[in-house]
Amino acid sequence: MQIKIDFSAALALMLSLVVILVYCSWLFYTRNNKEKSGSIAEYVQQCPYCLYIVVDYKQKKLWKCPRCNSLLDKESHEK
């Protein structure tokens, strides 16, 4: 007994399986790393001079605004 399937149906089936696999691995990764990732609000800084918003993942004490090149202290500008 042979099962006949045309090329487009086989390609659609293979692509669907790949998409499902990627989605399941993404769900597994985000569920396991939920407690490891911090809030993005911890990394956001705003320059008090030009009001440019910077995402600073390095968490430096001193940081430089990329727009106006001001050297700023993180603790003095936290609210």
N, C-alpha and C positions, 0 to 999 in steps of 0.2 A: 504494500500500500504506500503510495507516494502522496505527499502533500505538495501541491503546486502553489507557489506564491510569486507574484510578479516583483520586479525589482523595486518599484516605488513603494510598495507596501513593506518590503523587507527593510528598506532604508528608513522609512518612517518608524517602524518598530525599533530599529537599532537606535535611532536618535532619541526616541522617547525613553528608552531604557537608560541612556547616558544622562539625560536631563533628570530623571528620577534618582539616579545614583548620586549626581552632584548635589541635588536638593537634600537628600538624606544625609550626606556627609556634612553639608553646611549646617543642618539642624543639629547633628551630633556635636559638631565643633562649637557652635554657639551655646548649646546647653551645658557643655562641660566647662566652658571658659567664662561663664556668666559671672562667677564670683571673683575671677581674676581681673577683669577689666573694671577700671574706675569710671567715674562720671566724666564727661567731656568738660563740665563746668570747672573742674579742678585745673585744667590746662589753659583756659581762656584768659587772656590778659587784654586790657584796653589801655592804649596810650592816653594819658590825660591831656596832652597837648594837641594832637591831631585827631584823636578819637578813633584811631585805626585799631582794629581787633586782630590780635595775634593768637594763634594756637601754639603754645610753648610746651612741647612734650618733654623737654629736658629738665624742666622745673628748676631753672637756674635762679639764684638769688638776684643777680643783675642780668637784665636783658636789654636788648637794643631794638628800638622800633625800626622796622624795615622802611617805613615811609619817611619819617622826619629825622631818623638817625639819632634820636635822643636816648641817652643811657639812663635806664630807670631801675629803681629798687622795687622788688616785688612786694616786700612787706609794707612799705610806705603807701602803696596804692591799693591794698586790699581793703575791702569794706566789711 
